[in-house]
Amino acid sequence: MPVIFWVVPAAGVITVIFAIFLARNVLKRPMGTPKMKEIGDIIFQAAWAFLKRQYSTIAIYSVAIAIIIGVLVGVLGGTEVEGLSALDIGWRTGVAFLVGALCSGVAGFIGMYIAVKSNARCAAAAQKSLTEAVNVALRGGAVSGFLITALSLIGVTVIFFAYGGATNPEIAPHLIVGFGFGASFVALFAQLGGGIYTKAADVGADLVGKIESGIPEDDPRNPAVIADLVGDNVGDCAGRGADLFESTAAENIGAMILGIAAYVVTGNIAWILFPLCVRGFGMLASMIGILCVRAKEKENVMNALNRGYFVAIALSIVGLAVTVYFMLDNWWLFGAGVVGIAASVVIVFITQYYTEWRFKPVRDIAEASKTGPATNIIMGTAVGFETTLATALVIGISLLLSFWMGDMSGVHGAGAFGTAVATMGMLMTCPYVLSMDTFGPITDNANGINQMAGVGPEVRKVTDRLDAVGNTTKALTKGYAMVSAGLAAFLLFQAYLDRVSFIKFGEVGLYNVVDIARVEVFVGALLAVMIVYLFSAWAIKAVGRTASKIIEEVRRQFREDPGILAGTSKPDYARAVDITTRAGLREMIAPGLLPVLGPIIIGVIFRFIPGYDAAMVVAAVLMVGTIGGIMMASYMNNAGGAWDNAKKMIEDGQLKDDKGKVIGKGSPTHAAAVVGDTVGDPLKDTAGPSLHVLVKMLATVTLVMCPLFIVV
């Protein structure tokens, strides 16, 4: 075992201690006025109730799927590996699935718990200064960011060695793929359920509150406002936490599988352990980056966050160099890792360009709002589609460069491993990026709490600024997750081919061609794109149906109790929360099961049709489904973020008419922008982020179930 490998357990322990330190720092801060504390407690109780009900549902499905996996792989797999029978492989895969699902669920709970506890404290800190509010929001977000990534690294490491990684390192990665599948399974349902909840509440609150009744956002008279604030936590915190947990876990395992080919040739276990060590150094680099953030009162908060990010990037490059030197001693692979790090930086700034109000795309959408909601939606749709160009170029160039550098290393099979190193390089700053992501819902909730508590316009100016930055950081994280999914797509596709080769021939590298000219392969590719579009449709329709129920409920309360709008009586917040909770849990089932069952059904059907290569059909499902999912997610994430910030731009008085007069809240232009924002909400916060998980779900489910598709 290389001495440098001890950085993995050391980084895991240090990261957990660091997260505890940040949590104590945040939780000891005051929660503000009694009214602010009361609102914060209501949000926490409702979010906690939803999450418990959601994860209880997911747990039932997880146990059922684990049993099905064990039985199918054990009975239909029909393969024996290094003395392990198909039954042995089946039960081990089922157990790994449950462990991955459990860890992913814990990651979701952590993400939500700390974020909710930070909301009121951030609102209270805004009464002191912008700097204090930024510290609370970022450190509160960092608690979940660092604990989640530490849990992912520790989980993969422990299960790797528990499944014989020390004695059979070329076998263990194939046995632990169930861990990634379990993480993906829970993440998909967490992201879907939370996304449906948050956007249904958001759309309902905005359309009835802002448009029909003319009351401000987060006004305490709006019955849906608590459900809206709760949704930010169960969708953007719990859902995204589970999402990035499974991203790091699944991509780690895929990279380890790709390292097997070089290990077999060189006998150096470092090729398999390298991805774990790189991530360990990345967590240490991200810690220092977080501590370097010092926001100044008058500056753009995004600039302060970018400074910390660049510190984390620079230290990650140093950590990558150290790891390569001591483990692989091949500087071509260092170059491949730098390509992945550079891709993460490029996509962050591309996303900022398309979603920040300072730049042309968002300003064009705001200008288009002057002529109504139709032109707003047309312009936003065009901006979203345009972003696919930058996404494709970043992913494509990164893959070509990293594959070439891996090939130039001179090690057999290192071309594909070069793309794995690029993916691991990109994931080095995952803790920092996830901290920025959770920063968004914390500041959003802080803004809402200040509005509901009536703290005054000066404090609201501070949290309004943070809320606008939070919209951008959430968009950045989605762009980051999307490109990491794109880089990982080729990694996981190669891992699938290697796994098929290993099962079919007993060694990797012999099954490496997917022939699109074969009719069954073309049909598999066609069905893969269908899964992406159908999944998106079901997710968006779920938001629409649930939002309609919220709209009807808010209208009913306003109609039956005029005192609500007059401010003389309180709305029934609990009723709106209950509607969104029940609908979110019910509506997540069908779209969540589609990417799980779809590839399995397709593969099994083609396995029993004579003359067809089912493994190749499933490879087409994985490859083309991934490409379709990434492009669709790029459109949805960026269009939704641009629509949101175009609305914010108008609300902040940054748009003027032809005579130089400011166009603000309450104007027809603002109403048009709100309509555009509500159209973009289910795209950027439900379907788009869920597609990130779907892409990796296609990979993990095919990796785990590929014994079913192979006739040996």
Secondary structure, DSSP 8 states (H G I E B T S, - for coil): --GGGGHHHHHHHHHHHHHHHHHHHHHTS---SHHHHHHHHHHHHHHHHHHHHHHHHHHHHHHHHHHHHHHHHHHH----BTTB-HHHHHHHHHHHHHHHHHHHHHHHHHHHHHHHHHHHHHHHHTTT-HHHHHHHHHHHHHHHHHHHHHHHHHHHHHHHHHTTTTT-TTTHHHHSHHHHHHHHHHHHHHHHHHHHHHHHHHHHHIIIIIIIS---TT-TT-TTHHHHHHHIIIIIIIIHHHHHHHHHHHHHHHHHHHHHHHHHHH--THHHHHHHHHHHHHHHHHHHHHHT----TTS-HHHHHHHHHHHHHHHHHHHHHHHHHHHT--HHHHHHHHHHHHHHHHHHHHHHHHHSTTSHHHHHHHHHGGG-HHHHHHHHHHHHHHHHHHHHHHHHHHHHHHHHHHHHT--TTHHHHHHHHHHHHHHTTHHHHHHHHHHHHHHHHHHHHHHHHT--HHHHHHHHHHHHHHHHHHHHHHHHHHHHHHHHHHHHHHHHHHHHHHHHHSSTTS-----TTSHHHHHHHHHHHHHHHHHHHHHHHHHHHHHHHHHHHHHHHHHH-THHHHTSS---HHHHHHHHHHHHHHHTHHHHHHHHHHHHHHHHHHHTSTT--HHHHHHHHHHHHHHHHHHHHHHHHHHHHHHHHHHHHHHTT-EE-TTS-EE-TTSHHHHHHHHHHHHHHHIIIIIHHHHHHHHHHHHHHHHHHGGGG---
